[in-house]
């Protein structure tokens, strides 16, 4: 019987992770996926941004049957964001401005997640409290409206629940109305355009049209996975702390704790993540022979951008390692720290020489 990844020695786990990143890049760059992505973007002009938790279960391209690279992710521990954070606000504004300059509208999907079968399988960042997670999502929506306007003609913020037992989306529309896609059979796919229009009457028609494939894809996905048994009672067994950006390849559940470089106080989520890793080791959920601190920064072009990414990643690795050493000296002795850069057009991760 093959040993589960989380139970292998740390060197083997790291090798597995690197192979996962290589496989993701190869899939992203394959002719079939490249052409599918280009065709999809030609047919659906709206820029789709997703603000979501680092939880590996929250894999929107997979659950909406959307080509990789179409949805632009912002991921952070607990799905906690504050648009007043200077770096996050600038990044989001730049992403929106780039889309608008190309004549595109923007749909910002603001997610929270929960489990209908067990509270304990909900979002740990909000102590598995669905109402608290949902409330935070609506706070982000209000901030998006303050930043880009509440007329919604160019930028549309959509709060979206993610029920992780069945990967089902719950869309929140106007006047506190919701559309739970887990309740809709495949036979009703033809009704979804009118359902979206009714749910979000202020959503521009082009955005409605481009949201429709995600809705239809999720309905198909939910109905497909119901035919198979799923392991739901997965305990926390994370053994990787990811710090930075460029971790799209990491959608295996309960492997990594991903911390985006957004908060002005990165030390707090790093300490939180290290505490979770320590608990996993202390309780025998993962081997205590080591854990990985993986830092990454993306770049678009060689030259200055690549060099800057290397500096960013090296800084994050040193900063993160120092925080862990100060908070958990014993845990730090078992830390394997790596800095990496990601070539964004190819989603290719390259570990930097230490």
Secondary structure, 3 states (H helix, E strand, C coil): CCCCHHHCCHHHHHHHHHHHHHHHHHHHHCHHHHHHHHHHHHHCCCEEEEEEECCCCCCHHHHHCCCCCCEEEEEEHHHCCCCCCHHHHHHHHHHHHHHHHCCCCEEEEEEEEECCCCHHHCCHHHCCCHHHHHHHHHHHHHHHHHHHCCCCCCEEEEEEEEECCCCEEEEECHHHCEEEHHHCCHHHHHHHHHHHHHHCCCCCHHHHHHHHHHHHHHHHHHHHHCCCCCCCCCCCCCCEEEEECCCCCCCCCCCEEEECCCCCCHHHHHHHHHHHHHHHHHCCCCCCCCEEEEEEEEECCCCHHHHHHHHHHHHHHHHHHHHHHHHCHHHHCCEEEEEEEEECCCCEEEECCC
